[in-house]
Amino acid sequence: MRSVALPLILIGAFGLNVSSYARDVSLGKHTAEEVKSVCEKVGGRFSQDATGHYCSTDCHGGPGTDCVVGCKTGLPCVAQVIGSRRPTNLANALQAPPGSPR
């Protein structure tokens, strides 16, 4: 029994962790004004410096770092999201779908 239990535990632990890995999704180019406007609407924190402009949220309407969009100068914006989400625009990159757990 013990020889079967260990592989099952390892498979379960690895399977649960894979879905929580962050992934990067390209969102195309967006101006600082566009990112700032959406960031304010979703309750995130906007920042800008010489390297680009960024917004981060807790994915549920407040500041945090669970959902992040970064736009480096001259490059497409990249959303960093957790799990299997595939955002298609700034707003859904910075917000979790309705009904998702905190």
C-alpha positions as CSV (number, residue, x, y, z in Angstrom):
1,M,0.0,0.0,0.0
2,R,2.8,2.4,0.8
3,S,4.4,1.9,-2.6
4,V,1.2,3.1,-4.2
5,A,0.4,6.0,-1.8
6,L,3.7,7.9,-2.4
7,P,3.3,8.2,-6.2
8,L,-0.3,9.2,-5.8
9,I,0.6,11.9,-3.2
10,L,3.4,13.3,-5.5
11,I,1.1,13.3,-8.6
12,G,-1.6,15.1,-6.6
13,A,0.8,17.7,-5.2
14,F,2.4,18.4,-8.6
15,G,-1.0,18.5,-10.3
16,L,-2.3,21.1,-7.8
17,N,0.8,23.2,-8.1
18,V,0.8,23.3,-11.9
19,S,-2.5,25.2,-12.1
20,S,-1.2,27.9,-9.8
21,Y,1.9,28.8,-11.9
22,A,1.8,32.2,-13.4
23,R,1.9,32.6,-17.1
24,D,2.6,35.6,-19.3
25,V,0.1,36.6,-22.0
26,S,0.8,39.3,-24.6
27,L,-1.9,42.0,-24.9
28,G,-0.5,44.2,-27.6
29,K,0.7,47.8,-27.2
30,H,-1.2,50.2,-25.0
31,T,-0.4,53.7,-24.0
32,A,0.2,54.8,-20.4
33,E,-3.1,56.6,-20.5
34,E,-5.0,53.5,-21.5
35,V,-3.4,51.4,-18.8
36,K,-3.9,54.0,-16.2
37,S,-7.6,54.4,-17.1
38,V,-8.3,50.7,-16.9
39,C,-6.2,50.4,-13.8
40,E,-8.2,53.0,-12.0
41,K,-11.5,51.4,-13.0
42,V,-10.5,48.0,-11.6
43,G,-9.1,49.4,-8.4
44,G,-5.4,48.7,-9.1
45,R,-2.2,50.5,-8.6
46,F,-0.7,52.3,-11.6
47,S,3.0,53.2,-11.9
48,Q,5.2,54.6,-14.6
49,D,9.0,55.0,-14.9
50,A,11.6,55.3,-17.6
51,T,11.2,51.6,-18.5
52,G,7.5,51.6,-19.1
53,H,4.1,51.6,-17.3
54,Y,2.4,49.0,-15.1
55,C,-0.7,48.1,-13.2
56,S,-1.2,45.6,-10.5
57,T,-4.3,44.4,-8.6
58,D,-5.3,41.6,-6.3
59,C,-7.6,40.4,-9.1
60,H,-10.7,41.3,-7.0
61,G,-10.9,45.1,-7.1
62,G,-8.0,46.2,-4.9
63,P,-4.3,46.9,-5.1
64,G,-2.0,43.8,-5.0
65,T,0.2,41.8,-7.2
66,D,-1.8,38.7,-8.2
67,C,-2.8,40.2,-11.6
68,V,-0.2,42.4,-13.3
69,V,0.1,44.2,-16.6
70,G,3.5,45.5,-17.6
71,C,4.2,47.6,-20.8
72,K,7.9,48.1,-21.4
73,T,8.7,51.1,-23.6
74,G,8.4,50.2,-27.2
75,L,7.2,46.6,-26.6
76,P,3.8,44.9,-26.3
77,C,2.2,44.8,-22.9
78,V,2.4,41.5,-21.0
79,A,-0.2,40.3,-18.5
80,Q,1.0,38.0,-15.8
81,V,-1.9,35.8,-14.6
82,I,-2.3,32.8,-12.4
83,G,-3.5,29.4,-13.7
84,S,-5.2,28.8,-17.0
85,R,-6.7,32.2,-17.6
86,R,-6.2,33.7,-21.1
87,P,-7.0,37.4,-20.9
88,T,-7.7,39.2,-24.1
89,N,-7.8,42.8,-22.9
90,L,-6.5,45.0,-20.0
91,A,-9.6,44.7,-17.9
92,N,-9.9,41.0,-17.9
93,A,-6.2,40.6,-17.3
94,L,-6.5,42.7,-14.1
95,Q,-9.7,41.1,-12.8
96,A,-10.5,37.5,-12.0
97,P,-13.7,36.1,-13.6
98,P,-16.8,36.6,-11.5
99,G,-17.2,33.9,-8.9
100,S,-13.6,32.9,-8.7
101,P,-12.1,32.4,-5.3
102,R,-10.0,35.0,-3.6
